[in-house]
Amino acid sequence: MDFSQADAFFYSTEAANAVMQAMSTVDEVTHVSAIAVEDNLASIAIMKKLGMQFQYKQLHRDPLGDTEAVFYQKAV
């Protein structure tokens, strides 16, 4: 099956939405957070579409290479 970028965006959004809905049923969970590389505009668009709000930008340290990352969050 051949997936377009639009298909990937749709399925990624639906999957993330399902996770957020599942987490909203757990009493101990009050927020859902997400992180993306700063230039990953598709992931940032999904976070925004899900109603997540930008929190901060920070250097993300990784053994494969450090990079600027953005952090988003939404109350559930």
matplotlib code that plots the C-alpha trace (Angstrom):
import matplotlib.pyplot as plt

x = [0.0, 1.3, 0.9, 1.0, 2.2, -1.5, -2.2, 0.7, -0.4, -4.0, -2.9, -0.3, -2.9, -5.5, -3.0, -1.9, -5.5, -6.3, -3.4, -4.5, -8.1, -6.8, -4.6, -7.6, -9.2, -6.2, -6.8, -3.1, -2.5, -3.2, -1.2, 0.1, 3.4, 5.2, 8.6, 9.8, 12.9, 12.5, 12.5, 10.0, 7.1, 4.8, 5.1, 4.6, 1.5, 0.0, 0.7, -1.0, -4.0, -4.4, -4.7, -1.3, 0.4, 4.0, 5.9, 9.6, 12.5, 15.6, 18.7, 17.9, 21.0, 21.2, 24.1, 23.4, 23.7, 22.3, 19.5, 17.1, 13.7, 10.3, 8.1, 4.3, 1.7, -2.1, -4.2, -6.4]
y = [0.0, 3.4, 6.2, 9.9, 12.5, 13.4, 9.8, 9.8, 13.0, 11.7, 8.4, 10.0, 12.5, 9.8, 7.6, 10.5, 11.5, 7.9, 8.0, 11.3, 10.0, 6.8, 8.9, 11.1, 8.1, 7.6, 9.5, 10.1, 11.6, 15.3, 16.4, 14.8, 16.1, 15.8, 16.6, 17.2, 18.3, 22.0, 21.7, 18.8, 20.9, 17.9, 16.7, 20.2, 20.6, 17.4, 18.6, 21.9, 20.2, 18.1, 21.3, 21.1, 24.4, 25.3, 25.2, 25.7, 25.0, 23.3, 21.5, 17.8, 15.8, 12.5, 10.0, 10.3, 14.1, 17.0, 19.1, 21.8, 20.4, 21.9, 20.8, 20.9, 20.0, 19.7, 19.1, 16.0]
z = [0.0, -1.0, 1.6, 0.8, 3.2, 3.8, 4.8, 7.2, 8.7, 9.1, 10.7, 13.0, 14.2, 14.8, 16.7, 18.9, 19.5, 20.6, 23.1, 24.5, 24.9, 26.7, 29.0, 29.9, 31.6, 34.0, 37.2, 37.8, 34.4, 34.3, 31.2, 28.0, 26.7, 23.4, 22.1, 18.5, 16.8, 16.1, 12.3, 12.3, 11.2, 10.5, 14.1, 15.4, 13.3, 14.7, 18.3, 17.5, 15.8, 19.0, 21.0, 22.6, 23.6, 23.2, 26.5, 25.8, 23.5, 24.9, 23.7, 23.6, 24.4, 22.6, 22.0, 18.2, 18.3, 20.3, 18.7, 19.5, 20.5, 21.3, 24.0, 23.9, 26.5, 27.0, 30.1, 29.8]

ax = plt.figure().add_subplot(projection="3d")
ax.plot(x, y, z, "-o")
ax.set_aspect("equal")
plt.show()
